[in-house]
Amino acid sequence: MQRKTGVIIFTHGSRLKAGNETMLKLVEQIRRQFDHAPIEPCFMELGKPLIPVALKKLVNQGCTHIFGYALFLVPGSHLQEDIPFIFEQTLKKYPGVTWEISPPMMNDPLLVEFVAKHVEQALAKS
């Protein structure tokens, strides 16, 4: 069987509707960059769709591997325990579907550049 990768981009979720809408818009922009590849937004909680819904949607589209991109800064308990448990429990119903989750964003050197840019702008104003 040929591997077909689907992507979920997820975050914790917010009680504020505007926060969740911002996430959905971000994922739509990313999806357009990849010619509408199987990329789905989702939330761990406090937003919809939830992670299991997005996982099932990708599997139903024929995806045999799921890459979960975590919009989480640090390797806290959600990213190290809760979310892998959600993946395992959801995908055990689909034998042969594999998955992986990205490391936290703090591991990406581009994040340092991104933060430094904003700090530089703030310091330039003084």
Steps between C-alpha positions, in 0.01 A plus 500: 500500500633842405535745787273803488579760764238721654578788733320636800607832640380528856510721803345490842191704418360810660185604681515809279339439162736747332804298611366183342398684183855634464630143509250386235604789272868416546444141395298608198791720389740208540264266314497739202881494489490123454237483227226397739687192628330300776568748781248546779484740793395373840513560871587296804201653679299822514462518122361303210582279333671296767810292420313165465257652249784630282690171523196300389436745216852448363479122532166508317676693222743210461790630707721222635740723695409801712746778580379709791648849509477631854452871544639466853807688618638267766501125568238502773271219611246566224758446228687217669208306647148615419527546125691175430229323702229661285683389182547146631141458614354641179729328252506155660168448319688537169768230471788597278457875550820645643553837662752744637482831685736791447724617782396820678557824314765608752735249330493692172783755454267709284294571811803670658533719191127577505504607867827692458350697212217621720730577792727698267200702377397576859853603601535722191208709624684604816 
